[in-house]
Amino acid sequence: MSPRQDLLKMTAFFISPEKPRDVSVLITRTALLLCLFTSITLVLCVSFWNRPHPFSRFASPNRKAFSRPPDNSPTNISHLLFGIGGSAKTWQERRALSSLWWDVNLTRGFFWLDEEPEATAVNSYGTESGISLPYRVSNPEWTRFKYSSSRYAVRVARIILDSYNLKLPNVRWFVLGDDDTVFFTHNLVSVLARYDHREMWYIGGISESVEQNGMHAYDMAFGGGGIAVSYPLAEKLVKALDGCLNRYFYFYGSDQRIWACIYEIGVPLTKEPGFHQFDIRGDPYGLLAAHPMAPLLSFHHVEALTPMFPNKTRPDSLKALIEPYRLDPSRILQQYICYDSKRKWSITIAWGYTIQIYPWLVNAVDLHMPLQTFKTWRSWSNGPFTFKTRPVPDNPCEQPVLYFLDRVEEVGSSGTRTRYKLSMLGKACNNTTDYAPVMAVKNILVTSMKMAPDYWQKAPHRQCCEIMDKGSIKSGTMQIRIRNCRQWETTSV
């Protein structure tokens, strides 16, 4: 029989089997063919999948290291891991400061000390609570690195390595700071939520003092103000950190060592103006009263500055500022400008802190410029700073009348009322024509709605303020309302 006839016979068998027994044979053979076809297909697919991609040499060599399960949920406080540099000698003193902002039920992280503190220093952090702040002793490997001027900085620089090696779950951001840094964590979460934590981010702020930036770097996150490093960048940073510490042993600070290593990785600094290094001396009032249009994120050097509120200690001043912050975190220290056209007064509000009244009209641009109530950190000079300042006039009749926060309360579930009391500090102006009407205002009540949780997720826009009751002053009290600006409304004299 010819091959052609064999083929025809086989085809006929598949199409129309001659006997019932042939039906079962047909089914068996068909199943075997399907199994063979499926096996060949799987082998080919696996071989093709494992074949190197023509562009694979451009892919990240650490692809496996970044293959954590994707998490697209909004960033919250549990995603932040704080690493705070401290010392056993200053632990008892600094933990009282840190307890003002650290929430033991929400905040994750540790204060990293050089050695175990005394037993009496870790039982509690004040009379108000008996709960200790979490601390750990730094890995002693830091002692093997060379240094030129600051051995302490080597240990603090390795805090991010110590924190990373804890392998705690669900960490998106490593936040570094000093034990004299006060963080405003709600706002910090709000800011970091704007960035994709799956990418490499290096976020912080520079110094206020030009001499400090010139000595260290203008594109470096100063550690006292706080540094935020995303997980992918930290993962790459810790592998290169020890080598950087040896290469840059001559640097002074830990933040400069970290900056140098991140610079080698190729990630630039993303600046956030709410981080405050506070490389200043004296009274921070001018800076606080004209805060940039950005959420307040941190304070540093608070123990080296004049208390923020008159007739209060430094801790009490911080408590007084934190109280309104907890009611409306996004609004704290935000500046608002309004004018009393009837009396020709200029009024600025730094919400939750202070109000200034000028008995004359001042442009908004000038009001936004801080009064220089402070000097530079290192040389105690009058500048230069990284922003413009206004000098404080010697003549009290050229200075604004000041009011400081006296009371804050919640109105319903979505509003606040703050009261600011006239400050009698300093020399009084004897110009009764202009200043006497202002001095008759003993209290200022400010009402506002709480800022929306996503306020800082959008383009910044300063709200407007309005003097209520046509500017009438009843029983020595003026009332002001903060609200959204109306269409076409601007802040102008």
DARA-V252020 format. One record per backbone hydrogen bond with DSSP energy under -0.5 kcal/mol. NH is the residue of the N-H (numbers start at 1). CO is the residue of the C=O. If there is no record, write none. Layout:
NH|CO + NH|CO
//
This chain:
6|2 + 7|3 + 8|4 + 9|5 + 10|6 + 11|7 + 12|8 + 13|9 + 14|10 + 15|11 + 16|12 + 22|19 + 23|19 + 23|20 + 24|20 + 25|21 + 26|22 + 27|23 + 28|24 + 29|25 + 30|26 + 31|27 + 32|28 + 33|29 + 34|30 + 35|31 + 36|32 + 37|33 + 38|34 + 39|35 + 40|36 + 41|37 + 42|38 + 43|39 + 44|40 + 45|41 + 46|42 + 47|43 + 48|44 + 49|45 + 50|46 + 51|47 + 51|48 + 56|53 + 58|55 + 59|56 + 63|60 + 66|62 + 66|63 + 67|64 + 68|66 + 79|76 + 80|77 + 81|173 + 82|80 + 82|108 + 83|175 + 84|110 + 85|177 + 86|112 + 91|87 + 94|90 + 95|91 + 96|92 + 97|93 + 98|94 + 99|95 + 100|97 + 101|98 + 102|98 + 103|101 + 104|102 + 106|103 + 107|103 + 110|82 + 111|134 + 112|84 + 112|110 + 113|111 + 113|136 + 121|118 + 122|119 + 129|126 + 136|111 + 138|113 + 142|139 + 143|140 + 144|141 + 145|142 + 148|249 + 154|150 + 154|151 + 155|151 + 156|152 + 157|153 + 158|154 + 159|156 + 160|157 + 162|158 + 163|159 + 164|160 + 165|161 + 166|163 + 167|164 + 171|168 + 172|79 + 172|170 + 173|79 + 174|229 + 175|81 + 175|173 + 176|174 + 176|227 + 177|83 + 179|85 + 181|178 + 182|299 + 183|181 + 184|297 + 185|183 + 188|184 + 189|185 + 190|186 + 191|187 + 192|188 + 193|189 + 194|191 + 195|192 + 197|195 + 199|196 + 201|199 + 202|268 + 203|228 + 204|270 + 205|226 + 210|384 + 211|384 + 213|209 + 214|210 + 215|211 + 216|212 + 222|205 + 222|220 + 225|222 + 226|222 + 227|176 + 228|203 + 229|174 + 230|201 + 231|172 + 232|197 + 234|230 + 235|231 + 236|232 + 237|233 + 238|234 + 239|235 + 240|236 + 240|237 + 241|237 + 244|240 + 245|241 + 246|242 + 247|243 + 248|244 + 249|246 + 251|248 + 257|253 + 258|254 + 259|255 + 260|256 + 261|257 + 262|258 + 263|259 + 264|260 + 265|261 + 266|262 + 267|262 + 268|266 + 270|202 + 271|269 + 272|204 + 275|272 + 276|274 + 277|206 + 277|275 + 280|278 + 281|375 + 282|304 + 283|373 + 284|282 + 286|283 + 287|284 + 288|284 + 289|285 + 290|286 + 291|288 + 291|333 + 294|292 + 297|274 + 298|274 + 299|182 + 302|180 + 304|301 + 305|302 + 306|282 + 312|309 + 317|313 + 318|314 + 319|315 + 320|316 + 321|317 + 322|318 + 323|319 + 324|320 + 325|321 + 326|322 + 327|323 + 328|324 + 331|328 + 332|328 + 332|329 + 333|351 + 334|331 + 336|349 + 338|347 + 340|345 + 341|339 + 344|340 + 345|340 + 346|358 + 346|360 + 347|338 + 348|356 + 349|336 + 350|354 + 351|334 + 351|349 + 353|350 + 354|350 + 355|403 + 356|348 + 357|401 + 358|346 + 359|357 + 367|363 + 368|364 + 369|366 + 370|388 + 372|390 + 373|371 + 375|281 + 376|381 + 377|279 + 380|376 + 386|208 + 390|370 + 393|391 + 396|394 + 398|395 + 399|396 + 401|357 + 403|355 + 404|421 + 405|353 + 406|419 + 407|419 + 409|417 + 411|415 + 412|410 + 414|411 + 415|411 + 416|448 + 417|409 + 418|446 + 419|407 + 420|444 + 421|404 + 422|442 + 423|402 + 432|430 + 435|431 + 436|431 + 436|432 + 438|434 + 439|435 + 440|436 + 441|438 + 442|440 + 442|476 + 443|476 + 444|420 + 445|478 + 446|418 + 447|480 + 448|416 + 450|414 + 455|452 + 457|454 + 458|455 + 464|483 + 465|337 + 466|481 + 468|466 + 468|479 + 471|468 + 472|469 + 474|472 + 474|477 + 475|473 + 477|474 + 478|443 + 480|445 + 481|466 + 482|447 + 483|464 + 489|486 + 492|490
//
